[in-house]
């Protein structure tokens, strides 16, 4: 039997020069007890790279399937992604538990997929050459 086949716990040691992130003080299984839902929110790389996701975003509804908001002078649209929602129901989530360094598979499916996209701003151009 090789060392890879053994059932002993192995502690992750990051490569030299890297240090692991602190695990959040969050017990996902306990937090999601009681019928709470899990949403997958997809955001543009530009927001992630600048770490500027707003603390609150509007949520689409049946009456307004797409909603917009402005953040740091950029306009975004939030919409449900029904195609990905169907696929996401088969995805399982590993989430932190109260024990440091442990992850557990959640038995709660992803119930909604929201897509945040940047709205392109198109300047208005007067083709008649007359100024208004």
KOLNU-511873 format. One record per residue (C-alpha): residue number from 0; x, z, y. Coordinates in steps of 0.25 Angstrom, whole numbers, m for minus. Each point is the difference from the previous one (the first is absolute). Example, Ala and Ser with C-alpha at 12.3 -4.5 7.8 and 13.67 -1.06 7.14 Angstrom:
R, nr, X, Z, Y
R, 0, 49, 31, m18
R, 1, 6, m2, 14
% end
This chain:
R, nr, X, Z, Y
R, 0, 0, 0, 0
R, 1, 6, m4, 13
R, 2, 0, 9, 13
R, 3, m11, m9, 6
R, 4, m9, 3, m11
R, 5, 0, 15, 1
R, 6, m11, 7, 7
R, 7, 9, 9, 9
R, 8, m3, 0, 15
R, 9, 10, m7, 8
R, 10, 2, 3, 14
R, 11, 2, m12, 10
R, 12, 13, 0, 8
R, 13, 0, m10, 11
R, 14, 12, m9, 2
R, 15, 11, 5, 9
R, 16, m3, m1, 15
R, 17, m15, 1, m2
R, 18, m9, 13, 0
R, 19, m13, 1, m6
R, 20, m13, 2, 9
R, 21, m6, 13, 0
R, 22, m13, 0, m9
R, 23, m12, 3, 9
R, 24, m8, 13, m2
R, 25, m12, m7, m6
R, 26, m7, 2, m13
R, 27, m7, m13, m2
R, 28, m8, 3, m13
R, 29, m5, 13, 7
R, 30, m3, m7, 13
R, 31, m8, m11, m6
R, 32, m8, 9, m9
R, 33, m15, 0, 4
R, 34, m3, m15, 1
R, 35, 9, m4, 11
R, 36, 4, m15, 0
R, 37, 14, m7, 1
R, 38, 1, m11, 10
R, 39, 12, m10, 0
R, 40, 3, m4, 14
R, 41, 9, m12, 1
R, 42, 8, m1, 14
R, 43, 9, m11, 6
R, 44, 15, 2, m2
R, 45, 2, 0, 15
R, 46, m8, 13, 0
R, 47, 8, 6, m11
R, 48, 13, m4, 5
R, 49, m3, 7, 14
R, 50, m6, 12, m7
R, 51, m12, m1, 10
R, 52, m12, 0, m8
R, 53, m11, 7, 9
R, 54, m6, 13, m5
R, 55, m14, m5, 0
R, 56, m5, m14, m3
R, 57, m14, m5, 1
R, 58, m7, m3, m14
R, 59, m8, m12, m3
R, 60, m15, 1, m4
R, 61, m11, m9, m5
R, 62, m5, m1, 14
R, 63, 15, m3, 5
R, 64, 8, m6, m11
R, 65, 12, m2, 9
R, 66, 4, 10, 11
R, 67, 11, m1, 10
R, 68, 9, 10, 7
R, 69, 12, m1, 9
R, 70, 13, 8, m2
R, 71, 12, m1, 9
R, 72, m6, m12, 7
R, 73, m2, m8, m13
R, 74, m14, m3, m5
R, 75, m3, 2, m15
R, 76, m12, m3, m9
R, 77, m4, 9, m12
R, 78, m8, m7, m11
R, 79, m4, 3, m14
R, 80, 7, m8, m11
R, 81, m11, m2, m11
R, 82, 9, m9, m9
R, 83, 11, 10, 0
R, 84, m10, 12, m2
R, 85, m4, m6, m13
R, 86, 14, 0, m5
R, 87, 4, 13, 6
R, 88, m10, 7, m9
R, 89, 9, m2, m12
R, 90, 12, 6, 8
R, 91, 4, 14, m3
R, 92, 7, 9, 10
R, 93, 12, 10, m2
R, 94, m1, 11, 10
R, 95, 7, 13, 3
R, 96, m4, 13, m6
R, 97, 2, 14, 4
R, 98, 12, 1, m9
R, 99, 12, m6, 8
R, 100, 5, m13, m5
R, 101, m12, m2, m10
R, 102, m9, m12, 1
R, 103, m13, m1, m7
R, 104, m10, m12, m3
R, 105, m12, 1, 8
R, 106, m13, m3, m7
R, 107, m7, m4, 12
R, 108, m1, m15, 2
R, 109, 3, m7, 14
R, 110, m14, m2, 6
R, 111, 3, m8, 12
R, 112, 11, m10, 5
R, 113, 2, m1, 15
R, 114, 9, m11, 6
R, 115, 5, 2, 14
R, 116, 5, m13, 7
R, 117, 6, m3, 13
R, 118, m9, m9, 9
R, 119, 8, m11, 6
R, 120, m2, m1, 15
R, 121, m2, m14, 5
R, 122, 2, m2, 15
R, 123, m11, m8, 7
R, 124, 5, m13, 6
R, 125, m7, m8, 10
R, 126, 0, m14, m4
R, 127, m7, m6, 12
R, 128, 12, 5, 9
R, 129, m10, 7, 9
R, 130, 2, 15, 2
R, 131, m12, 9, m1
% end
